[in-house]
Amino acid sequence: MTTLNLTEKEEIVLEVCLNSVWETNTIFFKEIAEVILKDTNFNINTLKGVFGSLEKKNLFHFDQEVEGDNSFVFSFPCMNEYDELEIDTIEKVKQYFEENN
């Protein structure tokens, strides 16, 4: 069992990511950046660092399939087969990682 420890900044960014996920478990850095830079005191370098940290924790990975856009795919199934968001909170993310890693 793996415990997922997140910093306050990571939780802020992850929450925005969960609120911005598309049906294919995909998120777009540009969309996340627009929200984070508008709603927080993060600068772009802080956001890139936090995003990289979340990627290193295997929460998502860069999607090479979408050319020309910085898209990432969650490494856990946010959406169910009906394209409904199932893992939609930080607690559910932590629970998924504890049960599946």
C-alpha positions in Angstrom: 0.0 0.0 0.0 1.4 3.4 -1.0 0.4 6.6 0.7 0.2 9.6 -1.6 1.6 12.7 0.1 0.8 16.0 -1.5 2.0 19.5 -0.7 -0.5 22.3 -0.5 0.5 23.6 -3.9 0.2 20.2 -5.4 -3.3 19.9 -4.0 -4.3 23.2 -5.5 -3.1 22.3 -8.9 -4.5 18.7 -8.7 -7.9 20.1 -7.8 -7.9 22.4 -10.9 -6.8 19.4 -13.0 -9.6 17.3 -11.7 -12.1 20.1 -12.5 -10.7 20.4 -16.0 -10.4 16.7 -17.1 -11.8 15.7 -20.5 -13.6 12.4 -21.2 -10.4 10.6 -22.2 -8.8 11.4 -18.8 -6.9 14.2 -20.5 -5.9 17.6 -19.2 -4.3 20.5 -21.0 -1.5 22.5 -19.4 -2.7 25.7 -21.1 -6.1 25.4 -19.6 -4.7 24.6 -16.1 -2.3 27.5 -16.4 -5.0 30.0 -17.2 -7.0 29.1 -14.1 -4.0 28.7 -11.7 -2.3 32.0 -12.8 -5.6 33.9 -12.5 -6.8 32.4 -9.2 -3.5 32.0 -7.2 -0.3 33.8 -6.6 1.7 31.2 -8.5 3.9 32.3 -11.4 4.5 30.2 -14.5 7.7 28.7 -13.1 6.0 27.7 -9.8 3.2 26.0 -11.8 5.7 24.2 -14.0 7.5 22.9 -11.0 4.4 21.7 -9.2 3.1 20.1 -12.5 6.4 18.3 -12.8 6.3 17.1 -9.2 2.8 15.7 -9.8 4.0 14.0 -12.9 7.0 12.4 -11.0 4.4 11.1 -8.5 2.8 9.3 -11.4 -0.5 11.1 -11.2 -0.4 11.8 -15.0 2.0 11.6 -17.9 2.7 13.6 -21.0 0.5 12.6 -23.9 2.6 12.4 -27.1 -0.5 11.6 -29.2 -1.7 15.2 -29.2 0.8 17.1 -31.3 1.3 20.8 -30.7 -0.5 20.9 -27.3 0.8 20.2 -23.9 -1.7 17.5 -23.0 -1.3 15.0 -20.2 -3.3 11.9 -19.3 -4.2 10.9 -15.8 -2.6 7.6 -14.7 -5.8 6.6 -13.0 -9.3 6.3 -14.3 -11.0 9.6 -13.5 -13.9 8.9 -15.8 -16.0 5.8 -15.9 -17.3 4.1 -19.1 -20.2 6.6 -19.2 -17.8 9.5 -19.3 -18.8 10.5 -15.8 -16.2 11.8 -13.4 -15.7 9.2 -10.6 -12.4 10.2 -9.1 -13.2 13.9 -8.6 -11.6 14.8 -5.2 -8.1 14.8 -3.7 -9.3 12.2 -1.1 -10.6 9.9 -3.9 -7.2 10.2 -5.6 -5.4 9.3 -2.4 -7.7 6.4 -1.8 -7.2 5.1 -5.3 -3.4 5.2 -4.9 -3.5 3.5 -1.6 -5.7 0.7 -3.0 -3.9 0.2 -6.3 -0.2 0.8 -5.6 
